[in-house]
Amino acid sequence: MTLMSKARFLRCLKKTPTILNAILKDVSSEQVKQLRDGEDGWNVVEVMCHLRDFENIFFRRAQQIVEEDRPNIIPVDHEALAAAGDYAIQDLKTVFGQYIDTRRRFINWLEALSDDEWHNVGVHPESGEMTVMEIAMQVTTHDVDHTEQMVRILGLADAQF
């Protein structure tokens, strides 16, 4: 069994919403807006908005790779996206619901792809060639990075590496 498989990435993509729900279920609206990742860092709502927006971006990139022949993938400025989307004033419950909706659609779409489609290639100007499978891997690592960030912001973990 290969470490990079459709089944493995689909399992990982299904786990993040459950983990995020457990982390966020008892957090107050004050905590999610006031606690920050450092003096100039994002609060939990801003991190969740980033996850929501990049869920859509990753989904569109994967669709583009399947629908087009070696498409060019457009980079996204996440700071500009945050400013334009007024992340800091969003409602966490609404944003989380939007994220969940997109994640479900993304997983359903990925599950319907053939094995060959998982290996279709697009080209990102900074990262080079990427397949749908590599986008799925990127989403799972992106999930881990920002889930850990929320845990740190909320003070839910003591150990750091």
C-alpha positions in Angstrom: 0.0 0.0 0.0 1.3 3.4 -1.0 1.5 6.2 1.6 -0.1 8.6 -0.9 -3.5 7.1 -1.8 -6.9 8.4 -2.6 -8.4 6.5 0.3 -5.9 7.8 2.8 -6.4 11.5 1.8 -10.2 11.1 1.8 -10.0 9.7 5.4 -7.9 12.7 6.5 -10.1 15.2 4.8 -13.1 13.8 6.7 -11.4 14.1 10.1 -10.6 17.8 10.3 -14.2 19.0 10.6 -14.7 16.6 13.6 -11.5 17.8 15.3 -12.4 21.5 14.7 -15.9 21.0 16.0 -14.4 19.5 19.2 -12.0 22.4 19.6 -14.5 25.1 19.0 -17.8 23.8 20.5 -17.3 25.3 24.0 -15.4 28.4 23.0 -17.0 31.8 23.8 -17.6 34.5 21.2 -15.2 36.7 23.2 -12.4 34.1 23.1 -12.6 33.6 19.4 -12.3 37.3 18.7 -10.1 38.5 21.5 -7.4 35.8 21.7 -4.7 36.2 19.0 -1.8 34.3 17.6 0.7 36.9 18.8 0.4 40.6 19.1 -0.3 41.1 15.4 -1.6 37.6 14.7 -5.0 36.3 13.7 -7.8 35.4 16.1 -9.7 32.1 15.8 -12.4 33.6 13.6 -9.8 34.9 11.2 -8.1 31.5 11.1 -11.5 29.8 10.4 -12.2 32.3 7.6 -8.9 31.5 6.1 -9.7 27.8 6.2 -13.1 28.4 4.7 -11.7 30.5 1.9 -8.8 28.2 1.1 -11.2 25.2 1.1 -12.9 26.9 -1.8 -9.6 27.8 -3.5 -8.2 24.2 -3.2 -11.5 22.8 -4.5 -11.5 25.2 -7.5 -7.9 24.3 -8.2 -8.6 20.6 -8.2 -11.6 21.1 -10.5 -9.5 23.2 -12.9 -6.9 20.4 -13.0 -9.5 17.8 -13.9 -11.4 20.0 -16.4 -8.4 21.5 -18.2 -5.2 20.2 -19.7 -2.3 21.2 -17.5 -3.9 24.5 -16.4 -1.9 27.3 -14.8 -2.9 27.7 -11.2 -3.2 31.3 -10.0 -1.6 32.1 -6.7 -3.7 33.8 -4.0 -2.6 36.5 -1.6 -4.0 35.3 1.7 -3.5 38.6 3.5 -5.3 40.6 0.8 -8.1 38.0 0.9 -8.4 38.4 4.7 -8.6 42.2 4.4 -11.1 42.1 1.6 -13.3 39.6 3.5 -13.3 41.4 6.8 -12.3 38.2 8.5 -12.1 39.8 12.0 -15.8 40.6 12.2 -17.2 37.4 10.8 -19.5 35.1 12.9 -17.6 31.8 13.8 -20.7 29.6 13.6 -21.6 30.9 10.1 -18.0 30.6 8.9 -17.6 27.1 10.3 -20.9 26.0 8.6 -19.7 27.4 5.3 -16.4 25.5 5.7 -18.3 22.3 6.4 -20.6 22.7 3.4 -17.6 23.2 1.1 -15.6 20.3 2.6 -18.6 18.0 2.1 -18.9 19.0 -1.6 -15.2 18.7 -2.1 -15.0 15.2 -0.6 -18.0 14.1 -2.6 -16.5 15.4 -5.8 -13.1 13.8 -5.0 -14.8 10.4 -4.2 -16.3 10.5 -7.7 -13.0 11.0 -9.5 -11.3 8.1 -11.3 -7.9 7.0 -10.1 -6.5 8.6 -13.3 -8.1 11.9 -12.6 -6.3 12.0 -9.2 -3.1 12.1 -11.2 -4.1 15.0 -13.5 -1.5 17.9 -13.4 -1.7 21.6 -13.1 1.1 24.1 -12.8 1.5 26.6 -10.0 4.0 29.4 -10.7 5.7 29.0 -7.2 5.2 25.3 -6.5 5.5 23.8 -10.0 3.5 20.8 -11.1 0.8 19.5 -8.8 -1.7 16.8 -9.1 -5.2 16.5 -7.6 -3.7 14.0 -5.1 -1.0 16.6 -4.1 -3.8 19.2 -3.6 -5.5 16.7 -1.3 -2.3 16.3 0.5 -1.8 20.1 0.7 -5.3 20.5 2.1 -4.6 18.0 4.9 -1.3 19.6 5.9 -3.0 23.1 5.7 -5.7 21.7 8.0 -3.1 20.5 10.5 -1.2 23.8 10.5 -4.2 25.9 11.2 -5.9 23.5 13.6 -2.7 23.6 15.7 -2.7 27.4 15.4 -6.3 27.5 16.9 -5.3 25.2 19.7 -2.3 27.5 20.5 -4.5 30.6 20.3 -7.0 29.1 22.7 -4.3 27.8 25.1 -5.5 24.2 24.8 -2.1 22.5 24.6 1.0 22.8 26.7 3.6 20.9 24.6 5.2 22.6 21.6 7.8 21.2 19.2 
